[in-house]
Amino acid sequence: MNYETLREDLKALSVPEIEQLRDDYQRAHPKEGKCVYLCNEVIKDKQEKESTADFERMLKDALAKKNAPDGAGTPSQGNETR
């Protein structure tokens, strides 16, 4: 199995599952660092993807609020002359 295949297989797991696998592997093979590094990279990628998705949702919500029309019973809050 090559590292790209391992990376793709790891992506199917949740972050806690990858952490558990990494920790178990590290206990069994304390001198081997490549697979631990690979697990850490996949964890980092998944966390960055979640963070970006969260930011995109927040941005979309902010834009929706900004662009929402005034309610029918609520007057505009702009500079009106009376």
The first five atom37 places (N, CA, C, CB, O) and aatype in JSON, in Angstrom:
{
  "aatype": [12, 2, 18, 6, 16, 10, 1, 6, 3, 10, 11, 0, 10, 15, 19, 14, 6, 9, 6, 5, 10, 1, 3, 3, 18, 5, 1, 0, 8, 14, 11, 6, 7, 11, 4, 19, 18, 10, 4, 2, 6, 19, 9, 11, 3, 11, 5, 6, 11, 6, 15, 16, 0, 3, 13, 6, 1, 12, 10, 11, 3, 0, 10, 0, 11, 11, 2, 0, 14, 3, 7, 0, 7, 16, 14, 15, 5, 7, 2, 6, 16, 1],
  "atom_mask": [
    [1, 1, 1, 1, 1],
    [1, 1, 1, 1, 1],
    [1, 1, 1, 1, 1],
    [1, 1, 1, 1, 1],
    [1, 1, 1, 1, 1],
    [1, 1, 1, 1, 1],
    [1, 1, 1, 1, 1],
    [1, 1, 1, 1, 1],
    [1, 1, 1, 1, 1],
    [1, 1, 1, 1, 1],
    [1, 1, 1, 1, 1],
    [1, 1, 1, 1, 1],
    [1, 1, 1, 1, 1],
    [1, 1, 1, 1, 1],
    [1, 1, 1, 1, 1],
    [1, 1, 1, 1, 1],
    [1, 1, 1, 1, 1],
    [1, 1, 1, 1, 1],
    [1, 1, 1, 1, 1],
    [1, 1, 1, 1, 1],
    [1, 1, 1, 1, 1],
    [1, 1, 1, 1, 1],
    [1, 1, 1, 1, 1],
    [1, 1, 1, 1, 1],
    [1, 1, 1, 1, 1],
    [1, 1, 1, 1, 1],
    [1, 1, 1, 1, 1],
    [1, 1, 1, 1, 1],
    [1, 1, 1, 1, 1],
    [1, 1, 1, 1, 1],
    [1, 1, 1, 1, 1],
    [1, 1, 1, 1, 1],
    [1, 1, 1, 0, 1],
    [1, 1, 1, 1, 1],
    [1, 1, 1, 1, 1],
    [1, 1, 1, 1, 1],
    [1, 1, 1, 1, 1],
    [1, 1, 1, 1, 1],
    [1, 1, 1, 1, 1],
    [1, 1, 1, 1, 1],
    [1, 1, 1, 1, 1],
    [1, 1, 1, 1, 1],
    [1, 1, 1, 1, 1],
    [1, 1, 1, 1, 1],
    [1, 1, 1, 1, 1],
    [1, 1, 1, 1, 1],
    [1, 1, 1, 1, 1],
    [1, 1, 1, 1, 1],
    [1, 1, 1, 1, 1],
    [1, 1, 1, 1, 1],
    [1, 1, 1, 1, 1],
    [1, 1, 1, 1, 1],
    [1, 1, 1, 1, 1],
    [1, 1, 1, 1, 1],
    [1, 1, 1, 1, 1],
    [1, 1, 1, 1, 1],
    [1, 1, 1, 1, 1],
    [1, 1, 1, 1, 1],
    [1, 1, 1, 1, 1],
    [1, 1, 1, 1, 1],
    [1, 1, 1, 1, 1],
    [1, 1, 1, 1, 1],
    [1, 1, 1, 1, 1],
    [1, 1, 1, 1, 1],
    [1, 1, 1, 1, 1],
    [1, 1, 1, 1, 1],
    [1, 1, 1, 1, 1],
    [1, 1, 1, 1, 1],
    [1, 1, 1, 1, 1],
    [1, 1, 1, 1, 1],
    [1, 1, 1, 0, 1],
    [1, 1, 1, 1, 1],
    [1, 1, 1, 0, 1],
    [1, 1, 1, 1, 1],
    [1, 1, 1, 1, 1],
    [1, 1, 1, 1, 1],
    [1, 1, 1, 1, 1],
    [1, 1, 1, 0, 1],
    [1, 1, 1, 1, 1],
    [1, 1, 1, 1, 1],
    [1, 1, 1, 1, 1],
    [1, 1, 1, 1, 1]
  ],
  "atom_positions": [
    [[0.83, -1.17, 0.0], [0.0, 0.0, 0.0], [0.89, 1.25, 0.0], [-0.95, -0.01, 1.21], [1.85, 1.33, 0.76]],
    [[0.57, 2.2, -0.85], [1.36, 3.43, -0.85], [0.73, 4.48, 0.06], [1.51, 3.98, -2.3], [-0.38, 4.29, 0.56]],
    [[1.44, 5.59, 0.26], [0.97, 6.6, 1.21], [-0.29, 7.32, 0.72], [2.06, 7.61, 1.46], [-1.11, 7.73, 1.55]],
    [[-0.47, 7.48, -0.56], [-1.69, 8.12, -1.08], [-2.92, 7.26, -0.78], [-1.56, 8.37, -2.6], [-3.98, 7.77, -0.43]],
    [[-2.77, 5.96, -0.93], [-3.87, 5.04, -0.62], [-4.17, 5.1, 0.88], [-3.52, 3.6, -1.05], [-5.33, 5.12, 1.28]],
    [[-3.12, 5.11, 1.7], [-3.32, 5.21, 3.15], [-4.01, 6.52, 3.5], [-1.97, 5.1, 3.89], [-4.92, 6.54, 4.33]],
    [[-3.58, 7.62, 2.88], [-4.17, 8.93, 3.12], [-5.68, 8.91, 2.79], [-3.44, 10.01, 2.29], [-6.5, 9.4, 3.57]],
    [[-6.02, 8.34, 1.64], [-7.43, 8.27, 1.23], [-8.24, 7.42, 2.2], [-7.55, 7.7, -0.2], [-9.38, 7.76, 2.53]],
    [[-7.66, 6.32, 2.65], [-8.36, 5.47, 3.61], [-8.56, 6.18, 4.95], [-7.59, 4.15, 3.82], [-9.61, 6.06, 5.57]],
    [[-7.55, 6.93, 5.39], [-7.65, 7.68, 6.64], [-8.73, 8.75, 6.58], [-6.31, 8.32, 6.97], [-9.39, 9.02, 7.58]],
    [[-8.92, 9.35, 5.41], [-9.93, 10.4, 5.26], [-11.34, 9.89, 5.56], [-9.88, 10.97, 3.85], [-12.22, 10.67, 5.9]],
    [[-11.54, 8.59, 5.45], [-12.86, 8.0, 5.71], [-13.17, 7.96, 7.21], [-12.94, 6.59, 5.12], [-14.33, 7.78, 7.6]],
    [[-12.14, 8.11, 8.05], [-12.32, 8.07, 9.5], [-12.56, 9.47, 10.05], [-11.1, 7.42, 10.18], [-12.22, 10.46, 9.41]],
    [[-13.15, 9.53, 11.24], [-13.31, 10.81, 11.92], [-11.99, 11.19, 12.58], [-14.46, 10.74, 12.98], [-11.08, 10.36, 12.71]],
    [[-11.88, 12.45, 13.0], [-10.65, 12.9, 13.65], [-10.36, 12.08, 14.91], [-10.75, 14.4, 14.01], [-9.22, 11.64, 15.09]],
    [[-11.34, 11.85, 15.8], [-11.04, 11.03, 16.98], [-10.59, 9.6, 16.63], [-12.27, 10.96, 17.87], [-9.73, 9.03, 17.3]],
    [[-11.16, 9.04, 15.57], [-10.75, 7.69, 15.15], [-9.31, 7.7, 14.63], [-11.7, 7.16, 14.05], [-8.54, 6.78, 14.91]],
    [[-8.95, 8.73, 13.89], [-7.57, 8.82, 13.39], [-6.61, 9.01, 14.55], [-7.42, 9.99, 12.37], [-5.54, 8.41, 14.58]],
    [[-7.0, 9.85, 15.51], [-6.14, 10.08, 16.68], [-5.93, 8.78, 17.45], [-6.75, 11.14, 17.6], [-4.81, 8.5, 17.89]],
    [[-6.98, 7.99, 17.61], [-6.87, 6.72, 18.33], [-5.96, 5.76, 17.58], [-8.25, 6.09, 18.52], [-5.1, 5.11, 18.18]],
    [[-6.14, 5.67, 16.27], [-5.3, 4.81, 15.44], [-3.84, 5.24, 15.53], [-5.77, 4.83, 13.97], [-2.94, 4.41, 15.68]],
    [[-3.6, 6.55, 15.42], [-2.24, 7.1, 15.51], [-1.6, 6.76, 16.84], [-2.26, 8.62, 15.31], [-0.45, 6.32, 16.9]],
    [[-2.35, 6.97, 17.93], [-1.81, 6.71, 19.26], [-1.52, 5.23, 19.48], [-2.77, 7.21, 20.33], [-0.49, 4.87, 20.05]],
    [[-2.42, 4.36, 19.01], [-2.2, 2.92, 19.13], [-0.97, 2.5, 18.33], [-3.43, 2.13, 18.64], [-0.15, 1.71, 18.8]],
    [[-0.85, 3.04, 17.12], [0.29, 2.71, 16.27], [1.59, 3.2, 16.9], [0.12, 3.33, 14.87], [2.6, 2.5, 16.88]],
    [[1.55, 4.39, 17.46], [2.76, 4.96, 18.06], [3.22, 4.14, 19.27], [2.51, 6.41, 18.48], [4.41, 3.98, 19.51]],
    [[2.25, 3.62, 20.03], [2.62, 2.77, 21.16], [3.24, 1.45, 20.67], [1.38, 2.47, 22.04], [4.19, 0.95, 21.27]],
    [[2.71, 0.91, 19.59], [3.2, -0.36, 19.06], [4.54, -0.19, 18.33], [2.17, -0.96, 18.11], [5.38, -1.1, 18.35]],
    [[4.74, 0.97, 17.7], [5.95, 1.22, 16.92], [6.52, 2.6, 17.25], [5.66, 1.11, 15.39], [6.41, 3.52, 16.45]],
    [[7.11, 2.73, 18.44], [7.54, 4.05, 18.9], [8.62, 4.73, 18.05], [8.04, 3.94, 20.29], [8.75, 5.95, 18.08]],
    [[9.38, 3.96, 17.3], [10.45, 4.56, 16.49], [10.0, 4.91, 15.07], [11.62, 3.61, 16.42], [10.74, 5.56, 14.34]],
    [[8.81, 4.48, 14.7], [8.29, 4.73, 13.35], [7.5, 6.03, 13.35], [7.41, 3.55, 12.86], [6.54, 6.17, 14.1]],
    [[7.9, 6.97, 12.53], [7.25, 8.27, 12.53], [6.43, 8.59, 11.29], [0.0, 0.0, 0.0], [5.61, 9.51, 11.32]],
    [[6.64, 7.85, 10.22], [5.98, 8.18, 8.96], [4.46, 8.07, 9.05], [6.48, 7.28, 7.85], [3.75, 8.96, 8.59]],
    [[3.96, 7.02, 9.63], [2.52, 6.83, 9.72], [1.9, 7.8, 10.72], [2.19, 5.38, 10.12], [0.77, 8.24, 10.53]],
    [[2.63, 8.13, 11.77], [2.15, 9.12, 12.74], [2.05, 10.48, 12.04], [3.11, 9.2, 13.97], [1.06, 11.19, 12.21]],
    [[3.06, 10.82, 11.27], [3.06, 12.07, 10.51], [1.89, 12.09, 9.53], [4.41, 12.25, 9.75], [1.2, 13.1, 9.4]],
    [[1.67, 10.98, 8.85], [0.57, 10.88, 7.89], [-0.78, 11.1, 8.6], [0.59, 9.5, 7.19], [-1.63, 11.82, 8.09]],
    [[-0.97, 10.49, 9.74], [-2.19, 10.68, 10.51], [-2.36, 12.15, 10.9], [-2.19, 9.8, 11.77], [-3.45, 12.7, 10.79]],
    [[-1.28, 12.78, 11.36], [-1.34, 14.18, 11.75], [-1.7, 15.08, 10.57], [-0.01, 14.62, 12.36], [-2.44, 16.06, 10.74]],
    [[-1.19, 14.78, 9.41], [-1.48, 15.57, 8.22], [-2.96, 15.45, 7.82], [-0.58, 15.13, 7.05], [-3.59, 16.44, 7.47]],
    [[-3.49, 14.24, 7.89], [-4.9, 14.04, 7.55], [-5.79, 14.75, 8.58], [-5.24, 12.53, 7.49], [-6.79, 15.36, 8.21]],
    [[-5.43, 14.67, 9.85], [-6.18, 15.38, 10.89], [-6.17, 16.88, 10.61], [-5.58, 15.08, 12.29], [-7.21, 17.53, 10.68]],
    [[-5.0, 17.42, 10.3], [-4.87, 18.85, 10.01], [-5.73, 19.24, 8.81], [-3.39, 19.21, 9.75], [-6.42, 20.25, 8.84]],
    [[-5.69, 18.44, 7.75], [-6.49, 18.71, 6.56], [-7.99, 18.71, 6.88], [-6.18, 17.66, 5.47], [-8.72, 19.59, 6.42]],
    [[-8.43, 17.73, 7.66], [-9.85, 17.63, 8.0], [-10.27, 18.83, 8.86], [-10.14, 16.31, 8.75], [-11.36, 19.37, 8.66]],
    [[-9.43, 19.25, 9.79], [-9.76, 20.38, 10.65], [-9.8, 21.68, 9.84], [-8.74, 20.51, 11.79], [-10.66, 22.52, 10.07]],
    [[-8.87, 21.84, 8.9], [-8.88, 23.04, 8.06], [-10.12, 23.07, 7.18], [-7.61, 23.09, 7.19], [-10.71, 24.13, 6.97]],
    [[-10.51, 21.92, 6.66], [-11.7, 21.85, 5.81], [-12.95, 22.22, 6.62], [-11.86, 20.42, 5.2], [-13.81, 22.95, 6.14]],
    [[-13.04, 21.71, 7.87], [-14.17, 22.04, 8.73], [-14.2, 23.53, 9.05], [-14.11, 21.22, 10.03], [-15.25, 24.16, 9.04]],
    [[-13.03, 24.09, 9.33], [-12.92, 25.51, 9.65], [-13.34, 26.37, 8.46], [-11.49, 25.86, 10.08], [-14.06, 27.36, 8.63]],
    [[-12.9, 26.0, 7.28], [-13.25, 26.74, 6.07], [-14.75, 26.65, 5.81], [-12.47, 26.22, 4.86], [-15.37, 27.65, 5.45]],
    [[-15.33, 25.48, 5.99], [-16.76, 25.3, 5.78], [-17.55, 26.14, 6.79], [-17.15, 23.81, 5.91], [-18.58, 26.72, 6.45]],
    [[-17.07, 26.21, 8.03], [-17.73, 27.01, 9.05], [-17.68, 28.49, 8.67], [-17.08, 26.78, 10.43], [-18.68, 29.2, 8.8]],
    [[-16.53, 28.95, 8.21], [-16.38, 30.34, 7.79], [-17.3, 30.65, 6.61], [-14.93, 30.64, 7.41], [-17.93, 31.71, 6.57]],
    [[-17.37, 29.74, 5.65], [-18.24, 29.94, 4.49], [-19.7, 30.06, 4.91], [-18.08, 28.78, 3.49], [-20.43, 30.89, 4.36]],
    [[-20.14, 29.25, 5.88], [-21.52, 29.34, 6.39], [-21.76, 30.69, 7.06], [-21.8, 28.19, 7.39], [-22.79, 31.32, 6.85]],
    [[-20.79, 31.13, 7.86], [-20.93, 32.41, 8.56], [-20.99, 33.56, 7.55], [-19.77, 32.61, 9.55], [-21.79, 34.48, 7.71]],
    [[-20.15, 33.5, 6.54], [-20.13, 34.54, 5.51], [-21.45, 34.56, 4.75], [-18.96, 34.32, 4.54], [-22.01, 35.63, 4.49]],
    [[-21.94, 33.39, 4.39], [-23.21, 33.3, 3.67], [-24.35, 33.87, 4.51], [-23.52, 31.83, 3.28], [-25.21, 34.58, 3.99]],
    [[-24.36, 33.57, 5.82], [-25.38, 34.11, 6.72], [-25.28, 35.63, 6.82], [-25.25, 33.49, 8.11], [-26.3, 36.32, 6.79]],
    [[-24.06, 36.15, 6.93], [-23.87, 37.59, 7.02], [-24.33, 38.28, 5.75], [-22.39, 37.92, 7.29], [-24.96, 39.34, 5.81]],
    [[-24.03, 37.71, 4.6], [-24.46, 38.29, 3.34], [-25.98, 38.22, 3.19], [-23.79, 37.57, 2.17], [-26.59, 39.15, 2.66]],
    [[-26.58, 37.14, 3.64], [-28.03, 37.01, 3.55], [-28.71, 38.06, 4.41], [-28.47, 35.6, 3.99], [-29.72, 38.64, 4.0]],
    [[-28.17, 38.32, 5.6], [-28.74, 39.34, 6.48], [-28.58, 40.73, 5.87], [-28.08, 39.29, 7.86], [-29.49, 41.55, 5.94]],
    [[-27.43, 40.98, 5.26], [-27.15, 42.28, 4.67], [-28.07, 42.53, 3.47], [-25.68, 42.37, 4.23], [-28.54, 43.65, 3.28]],
    [[-28.31, 41.53, 2.7], [-29.09, 41.66, 1.47], [-30.58, 41.41, 1.66], [-28.56, 40.73, 0.44], [-31.34, 41.51, 0.7]],
    [[-31.0, 41.08, 2.86], [-32.41, 40.77, 3.1], [-33.24, 42.05, 2.98], [-32.61, 40.12, 4.5], [-32.85, 43.09, 3.51]],
    [[-34.37, 41.98, 2.31], [-35.23, 43.16, 2.22], [-35.88, 43.45, 3.56], [-36.3, 42.96, 1.14], [-36.03, 42.56, 4.4]],
    [[-36.25, 44.7, 3.76], [-36.94, 45.08, 5.0], [-38.26, 44.33, 5.08], [-37.18, 46.61, 5.07], [-38.87, 44.0, 4.06]],
    [[-38.7, 44.05, 6.29], [-39.98, 43.4, 6.48], [-41.11, 44.36, 6.09], [0.0, 0.0, 0.0], [-40.92, 45.57, 6.09]],
    [[-42.27, 43.82, 5.76], [-43.39, 44.63, 5.29], [-43.85, 45.62, 6.35], [-44.55, 43.73, 4.88], [-44.21, 46.75, 6.01]],
    [[-43.86, 45.22, 7.61], [-44.34, 46.11, 8.66], [-43.24, 46.92, 9.31], [0.0, 0.0, 0.0], [-43.51, 47.67, 10.25]],
    [[-42.04, 46.8, 8.84], [-40.91, 47.49, 9.45], [-40.36, 48.54, 8.51], [-39.81, 46.49, 9.84], [-39.96, 48.21, 7.39]],
    [[-40.33, 49.78, 8.93], [-39.79, 50.82, 8.04], [-38.28, 50.68, 7.88], [-40.13, 52.21, 8.57], [-37.61, 50.12, 8.75]],
    [[-37.75, 51.19, 6.8], [-36.31, 51.18, 6.57], [-35.61, 51.99, 7.65], [-35.97, 51.74, 5.19], [-36.2, 52.89, 8.25]],
    [[-34.37, 51.66, 7.9], [-33.59, 52.36, 8.9], [-32.6, 53.34, 8.27], [-32.85, 51.38, 9.77], [-31.65, 53.77, 8.92]],
    [[-32.82, 53.67, 7.04], [-31.91, 54.58, 6.32], [-32.14, 56.02, 6.71], [0.0, 0.0, 0.0], [-32.96, 56.3, 7.59]],
    [[-31.44, 56.93, 6.06], [-31.59, 58.36, 6.31], [-32.82, 58.85, 5.56], [-30.32, 59.15, 5.88], [-32.79, 59.06, 4.35]],
    [[-33.87, 59.02, 6.3], [-35.11, 59.48, 5.68], [-35.35, 60.94, 6.05], [-36.32, 58.6, 6.12], [-35.04, 61.36, 7.16]],
    [[-35.88, 61.69, 5.13], [-36.27, 63.07, 5.44], [-37.72, 63.08, 5.84], [-36.01, 64.02, 4.24], [-38.54, 62.41, 5.22]],
    [[-38.04, 63.81, 6.83], [-39.42, 63.85, 7.32], [-40.0, 65.21, 7.1], [-39.5, 63.49, 8.8], [-41.15, 65.45, 7.45]]
  ]
}
